[in-house]
Amino acid sequence: MERYERIFKVLSEEKRLKVFSLLLKMGEEYYVCEIADALEESHYNTSKYLNDLKKEGLVKEKRVGRGVLYSIKDPEDEFLKNIYKAVLSIPNELISRNMELLKLRVSLREENKCVIGVNDPRWSEIAKAVK
């Protein structure tokens, strides 16, 4: 029972649920900087949310040089399949801006690497244009 309680608990916080939902709906691998910018959240907080989700076996990481890519971990059992299905049923409209920002943020990769820094004015201008 403890495992189920931990999974519900980690997904009961809005920011972690948003991170998980975004990764699940987008279905690719993303750098912390991309996820953070798409959520308009600090990189520190986003890393914390990702680590919480990883600890419960919901996301996985892959080291690429000095960077880390995060993605959804395949569900191991029927319980997790149902959790994933429930999260996928959350209306896209609730995170549509974040999804659009993530697509734009990924398009800025160079040689498949995250190159724009956290305070880069180019990203601020791009993000302002997304409604």
C-alpha positions, 0 to 999 in steps of 0.5 A: 500500500505504501508504494501506491500512497507515494505515487498518489502523493507525488502526483497530488502536487500541481507542479509535479503533476504538470511536469509528469503530464507534459512529459507523458503527453509529449512523449519524447526526451527533454533536458531540464532546461527545456522542461523548466522553460516550457513550464516557466519555472526555475531550473532548480525547482524543475530538477526537484520535481523530476527527481521526485518523479524519478524516485517513484519510478515515473520518469527516467533519465539518460546522461548525454555528455554533461546534460541529462535527458528526462522521459517517461518510464514505461509502466511496469504494471496495471496500476501504473498503466491506469495512472498513465491513462488517467493523466493522459485524460487530463484536457490538453487545454490545461497545459497547451501553452506549456506544450507549445513552449516545449516544442519551441524550446526543443527547436532551439537545440543545436546538435541535439544539445540544449544551448540557450541559457536560463537567462538568455533574452532570445528565449524570453522574446520567444516565450512572450509571443506564445499565447 
